[in-house]
Amino acid sequence: MNRRQFLQLSAAGTALSALDREALAQVVTGKPKRVGLIGTGWYGKADLLRLVQVAPVDVVSLCDVDTKMLAAAADLVAERQVSKKKPRTYSDYREMLKEKDLDIVLIGTPDHWHALAMIAAVEAGADIYCQKPISVDIAEGQAMLAAARKHKRVVQVGTQRRSTPHLIEAKEQFIDTGKLGKIAYVEIYCYYHMRATDNPPDTNPPEGFDYEMWTGPAPMRPYNKLVHPRSWRAFMEYGNGIVGDMCIHMLDMARWMMGLGWAKSVSSNGGILVDTKSKANISDTQEATFDYGDVKIVWTHRTWGDSVDPKYPWGATFYGDKGTLKASVNGYDFIPSRGTPVHKDVKMELEEYPEDKTEKDLEKHVAPAIRGHMKDLLAAIAQRSKPVADIEQGYISTATSIMANLSMKLGGRTLAWEQEKQKVINDPEADRLMRRPYRAPYKHPADTMA
């Protein structure tokens, strides 16, 4: 696709196929996009370096409250990007955004910082790639969606199952064609032993780590080495546990594959049933039912014991009256009621992108999905259209997942959702829990966006 074809497509507002969108993402119009990253930890770098792989972007700004992590990320980006330039570095994202010279901002912070950073970035005129879940409470998500629409910014959420090549194939070949028949029940699940299990003593924060700024609007806890880096999900103060980490991916995937919007109601039970000695305060066991009327999606997680199917420790199983489809980040299996089963493994693209072979901590099987997600984002930016994981879809999947935790907190009672009012109905206590209090002096975006 050349520049003339690109301009013709843009002018016509033509709806793009997946192939067209990928081609459009490769078109360079003018100067390379100027990119900034807020949060240079594990997945922040994974996202940014996949973007560098698929487009001639110019990474000009990095921000983190950990000076050692920030410096290491700056060196790595300088090594990997075409210009070999070392990005500017900041300890406060607000200072970074004051420059107002970024076309794209990636949000790779812990969940409790997503809302404030994302809203500030769209106000500064940037398009966004925001990790999932988009927020730690439902009201934050509503404010983020409103800000994106108000400022007319493209926002892609990191629910990259929608851009996973073998899952796109499974959707197109077995769900879209009706080969599964009527799907009335979907199991989504995670049996990874991923919950922090130790109970280390609280200490002073390490040198070079601004724990006050890292905590931000969240409640101030004594510093503990479980908090940073990576294992902050052990605490509900910063996220939404395994539901906010793993369930949202598979719930979003199921919604995308089946064309589902809001659940009519959500109910959930669970808690800390086995691992009672850990400092972690997230559940180690949980079940949730997302009721879509004639379709039920049921989530199960245990961070102890064995998985039901060793080949699918994290995934989704779609039950239709003509067959079953098992899907995960590692592949899929279609088992028809009659006929020949079909198996597909993930393609890791290691020969196409050899730097993936040695990149520290990279999930090699997920890298192709992130690249596809970045291409889709670039295409949406070029056309000023909605990406495949638009902020509204991220909001729906995030809010629905959060409702599972609210139901569990309220003893398992069913929470009914009113789509028009965007609230839990007939349950004032649950409605109040849609919004968490912010630590002073930070202000909840629901107040500032009002």
Rosetta blueprint (number, residue, H / E / L):
1 M L
2 N L
3 R H
4 R H
5 Q H
6 F H
7 L H
8 Q H
9 L H
10 S H
11 A H
12 A H
13 G L
14 T L
15 A L
16 L L
17 S L
18 A H
19 L H
20 D H
21 R H
22 E H
23 A H
24 L H
25 A H
26 Q L
27 V L
28 V L
29 T L
30 G L
31 K L
32 P L
33 K L
34 R E
35 V E
36 G E
37 L E
38 I E
39 G L
40 T L
41 G L
42 W H
43 Y H
44 G H
45 K H
46 A H
47 D H
48 L H
49 L H
50 R H
51 L H
52 V H
53 Q H
54 V H
55 A L
56 P L
57 V L
58 D E
59 V E
60 V E
61 S E
62 L E
63 C E
64 D L
65 V L
66 D E
67 T H
68 K H
69 M H
70 L H
71 A H
72 A H
73 A H
74 A H
75 D H
76 L H
77 V H
78 A H
79 E H
80 R H
81 Q L
82 V L
83 S L
84 K L
85 K L
86 K L
87 P L
88 R E
89 T E
90 Y E
91 S L
92 D L
93 Y H
94 R H
95 E H
96 M H
97 L H
98 K H
99 E L
100 K L
101 D L
102 L L
103 D L
104 I E
105 V E
106 L E
107 I E
108 G L
109 T L
110 P L
111 D H
112 H H
113 W H
114 H H
115 A H
116 L H
117 A H
118 M H
119 I H
120 A H
121 A H
122 V H
123 E H
124 A L
125 G L
126 A L
127 D E
128 I E
129 Y E
130 C E
131 Q L
132 K L
133 P L
134 I L
135 S L
136 V L
137 D L
138 I H
139 A H
140 E H
141 G H
142 Q H
143 A H
144 M H
145 L H
146 A H
147 A H
148 A H
149 R H
150 K H
151 H L
152 K L
153 R L
154 V L
155 V E
156 Q E
157 V E
158 G L
159 T L
160 Q H
161 R H
162 R H
163 S H
164 T L
165 P H
166 H H
167 L H
168 I H
169 E H
170 A H
171 K H
172 E H
173 Q H
174 F H
175 I H
176 D L
177 T L
178 G L
179 K L
180 L L
181 G L
182 K L
183 I E
184 A E
185 Y E
186 V E
187 E E
188 I E
189 Y E
190 C E
191 Y L
192 Y L
193 H L
194 M L
195 R L
196 A L
197 T L
198 D L
199 N L
200 P L
201 P L
202 D L
203 T L
204 N L
205 P L
206 P L
207 E L
208 G L
209 F E
210 D L
211 Y H
212 E H
213 M H
214 W H
215 T H
216 G L
217 P L
218 A L
219 P L
220 M L
221 R L
222 P L
223 Y L
224 N L
225 K L
226 L L
227 V L
228 H L
229 P L
230 R L
231 S H
232 W H
233 R H
234 A H
235 F L
236 M L
237 E L
238 Y L
239 G L
240 N L
241 G H
242 I H
243 V H
244 G H
245 D H
246 M H
247 C H
248 I H
249 H H
250 M H
251 L H
252 D H
253 M H
254 A H
255 R H
256 W H
257 M H
258 M H
259 G L
260 L L
261 G L
262 W L
263 A L
264 K L
265 S E
266 V E
267 S E
268 S E
269 N E
270 G E
271 G E
272 I L
273 L L
274 V L
275 D L
276 T L
277 K L
278 S L
279 K L
280 A L
281 N L
282 I L
283 S L
284 D L
285 T E
286 Q E
287 E E
288 A E
289 T E
290 F E
291 D E
292 Y L
293 G L
294 D L
295 V L
296 K E
297 I E
298 V E
299 W E
300 T E
301 H E
302 R E
303 T L
304 W L
305 G L
306 D L
307 S L
308 V L
309 D L
310 P L
311 K L
312 Y L
313 P L
314 W E
315 G E
316 A E
317 T E
318 F E
319 Y E
320 G E
321 D L
322 K L
323 G E
324 T E
325 L E
326 K E
327 A E
328 S E
329 V L
330 N L
331 G E
332 Y E
333 D E
334 F E
335 I E
336 P E
337 S L
338 R L
339 G L
340 T L
341 P L
342 V E
343 H E
344 K E
345 D E
346 V L
347 K L
348 M L
349 E L
350 L L
351 E L
352 E L
353 Y L
354 P H
355 E H
356 D H
357 K H
358 T L
359 E L
360 K L
361 D L
362 L L
363 E L
364 K L
365 H L
366 V L
367 A H
368 P H
369 A H
370 I H
371 R H
372 G H
373 H H
374 M H
375 K H
376 D H
377 L H
378 L H
379 A H
380 A H
381 I H
382 A H
383 Q H
384 R L
385 S L
386 K L
387 P L
388 V L
389 A L
390 D E
391 I H
392 E H
393 Q H
394 G H
395 Y H
396 I H
397 S H
398 T H
399 A H
400 T H
401 S H
402 I H
403 M H
404 A H
405 N H
406 L H
407 S H
408 M H
409 K H
410 L L
411 G L
412 G L
413 R L
414 T L
415 L E
416 A E
417 W E
418 E E
419 Q L
420 E L
421 K L
422 Q L
423 K E
424 V E
425 I E
426 N L
427 D L
428 P H
429 E H
430 A H
431 D H
432 R H
433 L L
434 M L
435 R L
436 R L
437 P L
438 Y L
439 R L
440 A L
441 P L
442 Y L
443 K L
444 H L
445 P H
446 A H
447 D H
448 T H
449 M L
450 A L
